[in-house]
Amino acid sequence: MKAARYYDQKDIRIEDIEEPELRPGTVAIDVAWCGICGTDLHEYLEGPIFIPPAGHPHPISGESAPVTMGHEFSGTITALGAGVTDLEVGQNVVVEPYIIHDDVDTSKGQPYQLSKDMNFIGLGGRGGGLAEKIVVQRRWVHPIGDIPLDEAALIEPLSVAHHAFVRSGAKSGQVAIVGGAGPIGLLTAAVLKAKGLTVYISELSEARKAKARETGVADEVFDPRDGDVAQKVRDLTGGKGADVGFECSSVPVVLDMLLDAVASGGVIVNVSIWGHKPEVDMPKLVLKEIDLRGTIGYASDHPDTIALVQSGKLELAPFITGRIGLDGLVDEGFDQLINNNEEHVKIIVNPRA
């Protein structure tokens, strides 16, 4: 079968590899669509990061580069391993792409995303969504009902956004300010809007501002070049400020804006992955008693995220800005997202095309 294999920085090859073996307790899936994630771009440009370098196998998967890439994917079940009795061949599903130790409790409410040696399918080994087929443990498979398979490829990044919402403690009727309207910023705004919050977005890019307005995920979209965003948020909230802020840009001035824009006693959730250590205005954080929280991945968020999409409160189709085949992964996918990223939210890949 065809697969995208990561060898090293700027070295991804489309190769023919053996099909994965069905084992007891696992599920075989024909991959339909796989999204290209910002993490994949970081691996391509700056890695290996999550991907274990050649000769340094991951402690759980036992694999190192080359590995098959892709962790945002949907597909159809083709076979069930011995002991799997609660799923059916032919069901459409998504995969929660974790690699964690077998003895880690993954029941609802458990913080398994923080477990020792955690990594991701499609980065740390165990196959990936940028291949025609994959076999995964039953516990990571989530049926999606009638959600279209192309849209379902966005369930994984949407679950990141959902987990950020959960971490914030935000409630319906509150006001949120999202810093950055890239893919995760837009999806975070979409979750917040679906959950009943008033949502403001700060963004420089004309294309991303247009996408925020077009998708209806924001009540107001601000350009920081047109005035003080924090002051505009205060003006719209009777001088109070936003209840919650979400940092989705990894840009220091955006974090500064959020510290200014949230109300005293407010919460800021850092969603973005930083490639450097930013300065933080600690006096402002202290004097306003702001709660600055981190978030990584998801934990039991996939079922709630799927239900949110099925409810009709959130549409995923507008966030898909490109569809390509596996052979065009680098030229039509990675290069576009690196050099023309303002025009794209999510490019999805059909591994069979």
Contacts in CASP RR format, 6 or more apart in sequence:
PFRMAT RR
TARGET T0000
AUTHOR 0000-0000-0000
METHOD contacts of the structure
MODEL  1
MKAARYYDQKDIRIEDIEEPELRPGTVAIDVAWCGICGTDLHEYLEGPIF
IPPAGHPHPISGESAPVTMGHEFSGTITALGAGVTDLEVGQNVVVEPYII
HDDVDTSKGQPYQLSKDMNFIGLGGRGGGLAEKIVVQRRWVHPIGDIPLD
EAALIEPLSVAHHAFVRSGAKSGQVAIVGGAGPIGLLTAAVLKAKGLTVY
ISELSEARKAKARETGVADEVFDPRDGDVAQKVRDLTGGKGADVGFECSS
VPVVLDMLLDAVASGGVIVNVSIWGHKPEVDMPKLVLKEIDLRGTIGYAS
DHPDTIALVQSGKLELAPFITGRIGLDGLVDEGFDQLINNNEEHVKIIVN
PRA
1 16 0 8 1.000
1 17 0 8 1.000
1 18 0 8 1.000
1 19 0 8 1.000
1 131 0 8 1.000
1 132 0 8 1.000
1 133 0 8 1.000
2 14 0 8 1.000
2 15 0 8 1.000
2 16 0 8 1.000
2 131 0 8 1.000
2 132 0 8 1.000
2 326 0 8 1.000
2 351 0 8 1.000
2 352 0 8 1.000
3 14 0 8 1.000
3 15 0 8 1.000
3 16 0 8 1.000
3 17 0 8 1.000
3 68 0 8 1.000
3 127 0 8 1.000
3 128 0 8 1.000
3 130 0 8 1.000
3 131 0 8 1.000
3 132 0 8 1.000
3 326 0 8 1.000
3 351 0 8 1.000
4 12 0 8 1.000
4 13 0 8 1.000
4 14 0 8 1.000
4 68 0 8 1.000
4 69 0 8 1.000
4 70 0 8 1.000
4 130 0 8 1.000
4 131 0 8 1.000
4 326 0 8 1.000
4 329 0 8 1.000
4 351 0 8 1.000
5 12 0 8 1.000
5 13 0 8 1.000
5 14 0 8 1.000
5 15 0 8 1.000
5 17 0 8 1.000
5 66 0 8 1.000
5 67 0 8 1.000
5 68 0 8 1.000
5 69 0 8 1.000
6 12 0 8 1.000
6 43 0 8 1.000
6 44 0 8 1.000
6 48 0 8 1.000
6 51 0 8 1.000
6 65 0 8 1.000
6 66 0 8 1.000
6 67 0 8 1.000
6 68 0 8 1.000
6 69 0 8 1.000
7 13 0 8 1.000
7 54 0 8 1.000
7 65 0 8 1.000
7 66 0 8 1.000
8 47 0 8 1.000
8 48 0 8 1.000
8 53 0 8 1.000
8 54 0 8 1.000
8 65 0 8 1.000
9 43 0 8 1.000
9 44 0 8 1.000
9 45 0 8 1.000
9 46 0 8 1.000
9 47 0 8 1.000
9 48 0 8 1.000
10 44 0 8 1.000
10 45 0 8 1.000
12 44 0 8 1.000
12 69 0 8 1.000
12 329 0 8 1.000
12 330 0 8 1.000
12 334 0 8 1.000
13 66 0 8 1.000
14 326 0 8 1.000
14 327 0 8 1.000
14 329 0 8 1.000
17 68 0 8 1.000
17 131 0 8 1.000
19 132 0 8 1.000
19 133 0 8 1.000
20 28 0 8 1.000
20 127 0 8 1.000
20 133 0 8 1.000
20 134 0 8 1.000
20 135 0 8 1.000
21 135 0 8 1.000
22 28 0 8 1.000
22 79 0 8 1.000
22 81 0 8 1.000
22 135 0 8 1.000
23 81 0 8 1.000
23 135 0 8 1.000
24 81 0 8 1.000
24 82 0 8 1.000
24 83 0 8 1.000
25 81 0 8 1.000
25 82 0 8 1.000
25 83 0 8 1.000
25 84 0 8 1.000
25 137 0 8 1.000
25 138 0 8 1.000
26 81 0 8 1.000
26 84 0 8 1.000
26 135 0 8 1.000
26 136 0 8 1.000
26 137 0 8 1.000
26 138 0 8 1.000
27 77 0 8 1.000
27 79 0 8 1.000
27 80 0 8 1.000
27 81 0 8 1.000
27 84 0 8 1.000
27 87 0 8 1.000
27 93 0 8 1.000
27 135 0 8 1.000
27 136 0 8 1.000
27 137 0 8 1.000
27 138 0 8 1.000
27 141 0 8 1.000
28 77 0 8 1.000
28 78 0 8 1.000
28 79 0 8 1.000
28 80 0 8 1.000
28 81 0 8 1.000
28 133 0 8 1.000
28 134 0 8 1.000
28 135 0 8 1.000
29 75 0 8 1.000
29 76 0 8 1.000
29 77 0 8 1.000
29 78 0 8 1.000
29 93 0 8 1.000
29 95 0 8 1.000
29 133 0 8 1.000
29 134 0 8 1.000
29 135 0 8 1.000
29 136 0 8 1.000
29 141 0 8 1.000
30 75 0 8 1.000
30 76 0 8 1.000
30 78 0 8 1.000
30 132 0 8 1.000
30 133 0 8 1.000
31 73 0 8 1.000
31 74 0 8 1.000
31 75 0 8 1.000
31 128 0 8 1.000
31 129 0 8 1.000
31 130 0 8 1.000
31 131 0 8 1.000
31 132 0 8 1.000
31 133 0 8 1.000
31 134 0 8 1.000
31 351 0 8 1.000
31 352 0 8 1.000
32 73 0 8 1.000
32 74 0 8 1.000
32 75 0 8 1.000
32 76 0 8 1.000
32 92 0 8 1.000
32 149 0 8 1.000
32 150 0 8 1.000
32 152 0 8 1.000
32 153 0 8 1.000
32 350 0 8 1.000
33 73 0 8 1.000
33 74 0 8 1.000
33 75 0 8 1.000
33 149 0 8 1.000
33 150 0 8 1.000
33 152 0 8 1.000
33 153 0 8 1.000
33 323 0 8 1.000
33 348 0 8 1.000
33 349 0 8 1.000
33 350 0 8 1.000
34 70 0 8 1.000
34 72 0 8 1.000
34 73 0 8 1.000
34 74 0 8 1.000
34 128 0 8 1.000
34 129 0 8 1.000
34 130 0 8 1.000
34 153 0 8 1.000
34 348 0 8 1.000
34 349 0 8 1.000
34 351 0 8 1.000
35 70 0 8 1.000
35 72 0 8 1.000
35 73 0 8 1.000
35 153 0 8 1.000
35 154 0 8 1.000
35 346 0 8 1.000
35 347 0 8 1.000
35 348 0 8 1.000
35 349 0 8 1.000
36 72 0 8 1.000
36 329 0 8 1.000
36 333 0 8 1.000
36 334 0 8 1.000
36 337 0 8 1.000
36 346 0 8 1.000
36 347 0 8 1.000
36 348 0 8 1.000
36 349 0 8 1.000
37 70 0 8 1.000
37 71 0 8 1.000
37 72 0 8 1.000
37 156 0 8 1.000
37 157 0 8 1.000
38 183 0 8 1.000
38 337 0 8 1.000
39 49 0 8 1.000
39 50 0 8 1.000
39 71 0 8 1.000
39 120 0 8 1.000
39 123 0 8 1.000
39 273 0 8 1.000
40 69 0 8 1.000
40 70 0 8 1.000
40 71 0 8 1.000
40 334 0 8 1.000
41 334 0 8 1.000
41 337 0 8 1.000
41 338 0 8 1.000
42 49 0 8 1.000
42 273 0 8 1.000
43 49 0 8 1.000
43 50 0 8 1.000
43 51 0 8 1.000
43 69 0 8 1.000
43 123 0 8 1.000
44 334 0 8 1.000
44 338 0 8 1.000
45 338 0 8 1.000
48 65 0 8 1.000
50 119 0 8 1.000
50 120 0 8 1.000
50 123 0 8 1.000
50 124 0 8 1.000
51 65 0 8 1.000
51 67 0 8 1.000
51 123 0 8 1.000
51 124 0 8 1.000
52 58 0 8 1.000
52 61 0 8 1.000
52 62 0 8 1.000
52 63 0 8 1.000
52 64 0 8 1.000
52 65 0 8 1.000
52 67 0 8 1.000
52 124 0 8 1.000
52 125 0 8 1.000
53 64 0 8 1.000
53 65 0 8 1.000
54 64 0 8 1.000
54 65 0 8 1.000
54 66 0 8 1.000
55 64 0 8 1.000
55 65 0 8 1.000
56 64 0 8 1.000
57 63 0 8 1.000
57 64 0 8 1.000
58 64 0 8 1.000
58 99 0 8 1.000
58 117 0 8 1.000
58 119 0 8 1.000
58 124 0 8 1.000
58 125 0 8 1.000
59 117 0 8 1.000
60 99 0 8 1.000
60 100 0 8 1.000
60 101 0 8 1.000
60 117 0 8 1.000
60 119 0 8 1.000
61 99 0 8 1.000
61 119 0 8 1.000
61 124 0 8 1.000
61 125 0 8 1.000
61 126 0 8 1.000
62 125 0 8 1.000
63 124 0 8 1.000
63 125 0 8 1.000
63 126 0 8 1.000
67 122 0 8 1.000
67 123 0 8 1.000
67 124 0 8 1.000
67 125 0 8 1.000
67 127 0 8 1.000
68 122 0 8 1.000
68 125 0 8 1.000
68 127 0 8 1.000
68 128 0 8 1.000
68 129 0 8 1.000
68 130 0 8 1.000
68 131 0 8 1.000
69 122 0 8 1.000
69 123 0 8 1.000
69 128 0 8 1.000
69 129 0 8 1.000
69 130 0 8 1.000
70 97 0 8 1.000
70 121 0 8 1.000
70 122 0 8 1.000
70 123 0 8 1.000
70 128 0 8 1.000
70 129 0 8 1.000
70 130 0 8 1.000
71 97 0 8 1.000
71 120 0 8 1.000
71 121 0 8 1.000
71 122 0 8 1.000
71 123 0 8 1.000
71 128 0 8 1.000
71 129 0 8 1.000
71 156 0 8 1.000
72 97 0 8 1.000
72 129 0 8 1.000
72 153 0 8 1.000
72 154 0 8 1.000
72 155 0 8 1.000
72 156 0 8 1.000
72 157 0 8 1.000
73 94 0 8 1.000
73 95 0 8 1.000
73 97 0 8 1.000
73 128 0 8 1.000
73 129 0 8 1.000
73 130 0 8 1.000
73 134 0 8 1.000
73 153 0 8 1.000
73 156 0 8 1.000
74 92 0 8 1.000
74 93 0 8 1.000
74 94 0 8 1.000
74 144 0 8 1.000
74 149 0 8 1.000
74 150 0 8 1.000
74 152 0 8 1.000
74 153 0 8 1.000
74 155 0 8 1.000
75 92 0 8 1.000
75 93 0 8 1.000
75 94 0 8 1.000
75 149 0 8 1.000
75 152 0 8 1.000
76 90 0 8 1.000
76 91 0 8 1.000
76 92 0 8 1.000
76 93 0 8 1.000
76 149 0 8 1.000
77 87 0 8 1.000
77 88 0 8 1.000
77 89 0 8 1.000
77 90 0 8 1.000
77 91 0 8 1.000
77 92 0 8 1.000
77 93 0 8 1.000
77 141 0 8 1.000
78 89 0 8 1.000
78 90 0 8 1.000
78 133 0 8 1.000
79 89 0 8 1.000
80 87 0 8 1.000
80 88 0 8 1.000
80 89 0 8 1.000
84 138 0 8 1.000
87 93 0 8 1.000
87 138 0 8 1.000
87 141 0 8 1.000
87 143 0 8 1.000
91 143 0 8 1.000
91 145 0 8 1.000
92 143 0 8 1.000
92 144 0 8 1.000
92 145 0 8 1.000
92 147 0 8 1.000
92 149 0 8 1.000
92 152 0 8 1.000
93 141 0 8 1.000
93 142 0 8 1.000
93 143 0 8 1.000
93 144 0 8 1.000
94 141 0 8 1.000
94 142 0 8 1.000
94 144 0 8 1.000
94 152 0 8 1.000
94 153 0 8 1.000
94 155 0 8 1.000
94 156 0 8 1.000
94 302 0 8 1.000
94 306 0 8 1.000
95 121 0 8 1.000
95 134 0 8 1.000
95 136 0 8 1.000
95 140 0 8 1.000
95 141 0 8 1.000
95 142 0 8 1.000
95 156 0 8 1.000
96 140 0 8 1.000
96 141 0 8 1.000
96 142 0 8 1.000
96 156 0 8 1.000
96 159 0 8 1.000
96 298 0 8 1.000
96 302 0 8 1.000
97 120 0 8 1.000
97 121 0 8 1.000
97 122 0 8 1.000
97 128 0 8 1.000
97 136 0 8 1.000
97 140 0 8 1.000
97 156 0 8 1.000
98 106 0 8 1.000
98 112 0 8 1.000
98 113 0 8 1.000
98 118 0 8 1.000
98 119 0 8 1.000
98 120 0 8 1.000
98 121 0 8 1.000
98 140 0 8 1.000
99 118 0 8 1.000
99 119 0 8 1.000
99 120 0 8 1.000
99 121 0 8 1.000
99 124 0 8 1.000
99 125 0 8 1.000
99 126 0 8 1.000
100 106 0 8 1.000
100 112 0 8 1.000
100 115 0 8 1.000
100 117 0 8 1.000
100 118 0 8 1.000
100 119 0 8 1.000
101 115 0 8 1.000
101 116 0 8 1.000
101 117 0 8 1.000
104 110 0 8 1.000
104 112 0 8 1.000
104 115 0 8 1.000
105 112 0 8 1.000
106 112 0 8 1.000
106 139 0 8 1.000
106 300 0 8 1.000
107 300 0 8 1.000
108 300 0 8 1.000
109 299 0 8 1.000
109 300 0 8 1.000
110 299 0 8 1.000
110 300 0 8 1.000
111 299 0 8 1.000
112 118 0 8 1.000
112 299 0 8 1.000
113 163 0 8 1.000
113 296 0 8 1.000
113 297 0 8 1.000
113 298 0 8 1.000
113 299 0 8 1.000
114 296 0 8 1.000
119 125 0 8 1.000
121 127 0 8 1.000
121 128 0 8 1.000
121 129 0 8 1.000
121 134 0 8 1.000
121 136 0 8 1.000
121 140 0 8 1.000
122 128 0 8 1.000
122 129 0 8 1.000
122 130 0 8 1.000
126 136 0 8 1.000
127 134 0 8 1.000
128 134 0 8 1.000
129 351 0 8 1.000
130 326 0 8 1.000
130 329 0 8 1.000
130 349 0 8 1.000
130 351 0 8 1.000
131 351 0 8 1.000
132 351 0 8 1.000
132 352 0 8 1.000
142 155 0 8 1.000
142 302 0 8 1.000
142 303 0 8 1.000
142 306 0 8 1.000
144 152 0 8 1.000
144 155 0 8 1.000
144 306 0 8 1.000
145 310 0 8 1.000
146 310 0 8 1.000
147 155 0 8 1.000
147 306 0 8 1.000
147 309 0 8 1.000
147 310 0 8 1.000
147 316 0 8 1.000
148 317 0 8 1.000
150 317 0 8 1.000
150 320 0 8 1.000
150 323 0 8 1.000
150 348 0 8 1.000
151 309 0 8 1.000
151 316 0 8 1.000
151 317 0 8 1.000
151 320 0 8 1.000
152 316 0 8 1.000
153 346 0 8 1.000
153 348 0 8 1.000
154 187 0 8 1.000
154 316 0 8 1.000
154 319 0 8 1.000
154 320 0 8 1.000
154 346 0 8 1.000
154 348 0 8 1.000
155 302 0 8 1.000
155 305 0 8 1.000
155 306 0 8 1.000
155 309 0 8 1.000
157 183 0 8 1.000
157 184 0 8 1.000
157 187 0 8 1.000
157 346 0 8 1.000
158 187 0 8 1.000
158 190 0 8 1.000
158 191 0 8 1.000
158 305 0 8 1.000
158 308 0 8 1.000
158 309 0 8 1.000
158 314 0 8 1.000
158 316 0 8 1.000
159 297 0 8 1.000
159 298 0 8 1.000
159 301 0 8 1.000
159 302 0 8 1.000
159 305 0 8 1.000
160 184 0 8 1.000
160 187 0 8 1.000
160 271 0 8 1.000
160 295 0 8 1.000
160 297 0 8 1.000
160 298 0 8 1.000
161 184 0 8 1.000
161 185 0 8 1.000
161 187 0 8 1.000
161 188 0 8 1.000
161 190 0 8 1.000
161 191 0 8 1.000
161 271 0 8 1.000
162 191 0 8 1.000
162 298 0 8 1.000
162 301 0 8 1.000
162 304 0 8 1.000
162 305 0 8 1.000
162 308 0 8 1.000
163 295 0 8 1.000
163 297 0 8 1.000
163 298 0 8 1.000
163 299 0 8 1.000
163 301 0 8 1.000
164 188 0 8 1.000
164 191 0 8 1.000
164 246 0 8 1.000
164 269 0 8 1.000
164 271 0 8 1.000
164 295 0 8 1.000
165 188 0 8 1.000
165 191 0 8 1.000
165 192 0 8 1.000
165 195 0 8 1.000
166 301 0 8 1.000
167 269 0 8 1.000
167 293 0 8 1.000
167 294 0 8 1.000
167 295 0 8 1.000
168 176 0 8 1.000
168 244 0 8 1.000
168 245 0 8 1.000
168 246 0 8 1.000
168 267 0 8 1.000
168 269 0 8 1.000
168 293 0 8 1.000
169 244 0 8 1.000
169 267 0 8 1.000
170 176 0 8 1.000
170 192 0 8 1.000
170 195 0 8 1.000
170 197 0 8 1.000
170 243 0 8 1.000
170 244 0 8 1.000
170 267 0 8 1.000
171 197 0 8 1.000
172 195 0 8 1.000
172 196 0 8 1.000
172 197 0 8 1.000
173 196 0 8 1.000
173 197 0 8 1.000
173 198 0 8 1.000
174 197 0 8 1.000
174 198 0 8 1.000
174 243 0 8 1.000
174 244 0 8 1.000
175 197 0 8 1.000
175 198 0 8 1.000
175 199 0 8 1.000
175 200 0 8 1.000
175 233 0 8 1.000
175 236 0 8 1.000
175 237 0 8 1.000
175 241 0 8 1.000
175 242 0 8 1.000
175 243 0 8 1.000
175 244 0 8 1.000
176 189 0 8 1.000
176 192 0 8 1.000
176 197 0 8 1.000
176 198 0 8 1.000
176 199 0 8 1.000
176 200 0 8 1.000
176 242 0 8 1.000
176 243 0 8 1.000
176 244 0 8 1.000
176 245 0 8 1.000
176 246 0 8 1.000
177 199 0 8 1.000
177 200 0 8 1.000
177 201 0 8 1.000
177 202 0 8 1.000
177 229 0 8 1.000
177 233 0 8 1.000
177 242 0 8 1.000
177 244 0 8 1.000
177 245 0 8 1.000
177 246 0 8 1.000
177 258 0 8 1.000
177 261 0 8 1.000
177 262 0 8 1.000
178 185 0 8 1.000
178 188 0 8 1.000
178 189 0 8 1.000
178 192 0 8 1.000
178 199 0 8 1.000
178 200 0 8 1.000
178 201 0 8 1.000
178 202 0 8 1.000
178 218 0 8 1.000
178 245 0 8 1.000
178 246 0 8 1.000
178 248 0 8 1.000
179 185 0 8 1.000
179 201 0 8 1.000
179 202 0 8 1.000
179 203 0 8 1.000
179 245 0 8 1.000
179 246 0 8 1.000
179 247 0 8 1.000
179 248 0 8 1.000
179 249 0 8 1.000
179 254 0 8 1.000
179 257 0 8 1.000
179 258 0 8 1.000
180 201 0 8 1.000
180 202 0 8 1.000
180 203 0 8 1.000
180 208 0 8 1.000
180 248 0 8 1.000
180 249 0 8 1.000
180 251 0 8 1.000
180 254 0 8 1.000
181 189 0 8 1.000
181 201 0 8 1.000
181 203 0 8 1.000
181 205 0 8 1.000
181 208 0 8 1.000
181 209 0 8 1.000
181 211 0 8 1.000
181 212 0 8 1.000
181 221 0 8 1.000
181 248 0 8 1.000
182 203 0 8 1.000
182 208 0 8 1.000
182 248 0 8 1.000
182 249 0 8 1.000
182 345 0 8 1.000
183 319 0 8 1.000
183 345 0 8 1.000
183 346 0 8 1.000
184 248 0 8 1.000
184 271 0 8 1.000
184 272 0 8 1.000
185 201 0 8 1.000
185 246 0 8 1.000
185 248 0 8 1.000
185 271 0 8 1.000
186 208 0 8 1.000
186 211 0 8 1.000
186 212 0 8 1.000
186 215 0 8 1.000
186 217 0 8 1.000
186 319 0 8 1.000
186 345 0 8 1.000
187 319 0 8 1.000
188 246 0 8 1.000
188 248 0 8 1.000
188 271 0 8 1.000
189 199 0 8 1.000
189 201 0 8 1.000
189 212 0 8 1.000
189 217 0 8 1.000
189 218 0 8 1.000
190 215 0 8 1.000
190 217 0 8 1.000
190 314 0 8 1.000
190 319 0 8 1.000
191 305 0 8 1.000
191 308 0 8 1.000
191 314 0 8 1.000
192 199 0 8 1.000
192 217 0 8 1.000
192 246 0 8 1.000
193 199 0 8 1.000
193 216 0 8 1.000
193 217 0 8 1.000
193 218 0 8 1.000
193 314 0 8 1.000
194 308 0 8 1.000
194 311 0 8 1.000
194 313 0 8 1.000
194 314 0 8 1.000
197 244 0 8 1.000
198 219 0 8 1.000
199 217 0 8 1.000
199 218 0 8 1.000
199 219 0 8 1.000
200 218 0 8 1.000
200 219 0 8 1.000
200 220 0 8 1.000
200 221 0 8 1.000
200 222 0 8 1.000
200 232 0 8 1.000
200 233 0 8 1.000
200 236 0 8 1.000
200 242 0 8 1.000
201 209 0 8 1.000
201 212 0 8 1.000
201 217 0 8 1.000
201 218 0 8 1.000
201 220 0 8 1.000
201 221 0 8 1.000
201 222 0 8 1.000
202 221 0 8 1.000
202 222 0 8 1.000
202 223 0 8 1.000
202 224 0 8 1.000
202 229 0 8 1.000
202 254 0 8 1.000
202 257 0 8 1.000
203 209 0 8 1.000
203 212 0 8 1.000
203 221 0 8 1.000
203 222 0 8 1.000
203 223 0 8 1.000
204 223 0 8 1.000
204 224 0 8 1.000
204 225 0 8 1.000
205 342 0 8 1.000
206 342 0 8 1.000
207 342 0 8 1.000
207 343 0 8 1.000
208 342 0 8 1.000
209 221 0 8 1.000
209 223 0 8 1.000
211 318 0 8 1.000
211 319 0 8 1.000
211 345 0 8 1.000
212 218 0 8 1.000
212 221 0 8 1.000
213 221 0 8 1.000
214 318 0 8 1.000
215 315 0 8 1.000
215 318 0 8 1.000
215 319 0 8 1.000
220 232 0 8 1.000
220 236 0 8 1.000
222 229 0 8 1.000
222 232 0 8 1.000
224 253 0 8 1.000
224 257 0 8 1.000
229 257 0 8 1.000
229 261 0 8 1.000
230 241 0 8 1.000
230 257 0 8 1.000
230 260 0 8 1.000
230 261 0 8 1.000
233 241 0 8 1.000
233 242 0 8 1.000
233 261 0 8 1.000
234 240 0 8 1.000
234 241 0 8 1.000
234 261 0 8 1.000
237 263 0 8 1.000
240 263 0 8 1.000
241 261 0 8 1.000
241 262 0 8 1.000
241 263 0 8 1.000
242 261 0 8 1.000
242 262 0 8 1.000
242 263 0 8 1.000
242 266 0 8 1.000
243 262 0 8 1.000
243 263 0 8 1.000
243 266 0 8 1.000
243 267 0 8 1.000
244 262 0 8 1.000
244 266 0 8 1.000
244 267 0 8 1.000
244 268 0 8 1.000
244 269 0 8 1.000
245 258 0 8 1.000
245 261 0 8 1.000
245 262 0 8 1.000
245 266 0 8 1.000
245 267 0 8 1.000
245 268 0 8 1.000
245 269 0 8 1.000
246 258 0 8 1.000
246 268 0 8 1.000
246 269 0 8 1.000
246 271 0 8 1.000
247 254 0 8 1.000
247 255 0 8 1.000
247 258 0 8 1.000
247 268 0 8 1.000
247 269 0 8 1.000
247 270 0 8 1.000
247 271 0 8 1.000
247 272 0 8 1.000
248 271 0 8 1.000
248 272 0 8 1.000
249 272 0 8 1.000
250 272 0 8 1.000
250 273 0 8 1.000
250 274 0 8 1.000
250 275 0 8 1.000
250 278 0 8 1.000
252 278 0 8 1.000
252 279 0 8 1.000
255 268 0 8 1.000
255 270 0 8 1.000
255 278 0 8 1.000
255 280 0 8 1.000
256 281 0 8 1.000
258 268 0 8 1.000
259 268 0 8 1.000
259 280 0 8 1.000
259 281 0 8 1.000
259 284 0 8 1.000
259 285 0 8 1.000
259 288 0 8 1.000
259 290 0 8 1.000
260 284 0 8 1.000
262 268 0 8 1.000
262 288 0 8 1.000
262 290 0 8 1.000
263 288 0 8 1.000
264 288 0 8 1.000
264 289 0 8 1.000
264 290 0 8 1.000
265 288 0 8 1.000
265 289 0 8 1.000
265 290 0 8 1.000
265 291 0 8 1.000
266 288 0 8 1.000
266 289 0 8 1.000
266 290 0 8 1.000
266 291 0 8 1.000
267 290 0 8 1.000
267 291 0 8 1.000
267 292 0 8 1.000
267 293 0 8 1.000
268 290 0 8 1.000
268 291 0 8 1.000
268 292 0 8 1.000
268 293 0 8 1.000
269 293 0 8 1.000
269 294 0 8 1.000
269 295 0 8 1.000
270 292 0 8 1.000
270 293 0 8 1.000
270 294 0 8 1.000
270 295 0 8 1.000
271 294 0 8 1.000
271 295 0 8 1.000
280 292 0 8 1.000
284 290 0 8 1.000
285 292 0 8 1.000
298 305 0 8 1.000
308 314 0 8 1.000
309 316 0 8 1.000
319 345 0 8 1.000
319 346 0 8 1.000
320 345 0 8 1.000
320 346 0 8 1.000
320 347 0 8 1.000
320 348 0 8 1.000
321 343 0 8 1.000
321 344 0 8 1.000
321 345 0 8 1.000
321 346 0 8 1.000
321 347 0 8 1.000
322 344 0 8 1.000
322 346 0 8 1.000
322 347 0 8 1.000
322 348 0 8 1.000
323 347 0 8 1.000
323 348 0 8 1.000
323 349 0 8 1.000
323 350 0 8 1.000
324 332 0 8 1.000
324 333 0 8 1.000
324 347 0 8 1.000
324 348 0 8 1.000
324 349 0 8 1.000
324 350 0 8 1.000
324 353 0 8 1.000
325 332 0 8 1.000
325 349 0 8 1.000
325 350 0 8 1.000
325 351 0 8 1.000
325 353 0 8 1.000
326 349 0 8 1.000
326 350 0 8 1.000
326 351 0 8 1.000
326 352 0 8 1.000
326 353 0 8 1.000
327 353 0 8 1.000
329 349 0 8 1.000
332 347 0 8 1.000
333 347 0 8 1.000
333 349 0 8 1.000
336 343 0 8 1.000
336 344 0 8 1.000
336 347 0 8 1.000
337 344 0 8 1.000
337 347 0 8 1.000
END
